[in-house]
Amino acid sequence: MAVTVNGQTYYRTAEVCRAVGISRTTLFRWLKEGILNEAVYRDRRGWRLFTQDEVSRLKAEANQINKTN
């Protein structure tokens, strides 16, 4: 379930993975590779929180098509 703080909605890792259509392993690998900066926001348990903009960038990355030779 998304969390709203001061009018900003944040999504947890599982929600992001489900919305983007990737696994947790892929999400964490992309964070490690710098495809998306490490999550700036965390809840009191230390769990990552992502904004809608970050989710949109991940969707764009997941749907990217590369031409091969």
C-alpha positions, 0 to 999 in steps of 0.5 A: 500500500502506498504511503502519503506524507505531506501530499507526496505519495511513496511506493514500497519496493514490492509495489514498484516491482509489481507496477513496473513488471520486474523482480526485486533482484532486477530492481536492486541490480539496477539501483546498484548499477546506477540506472536509478539513483539509490532511493532517497526516502526510507520509512522508519524500518529502513525500507526504500520508498520511491516517488511516482517519478522514479516509478515512471523512470523505471517503467521507461527502463523496463520497456526500453528496446535496444537494436542489436546488430 
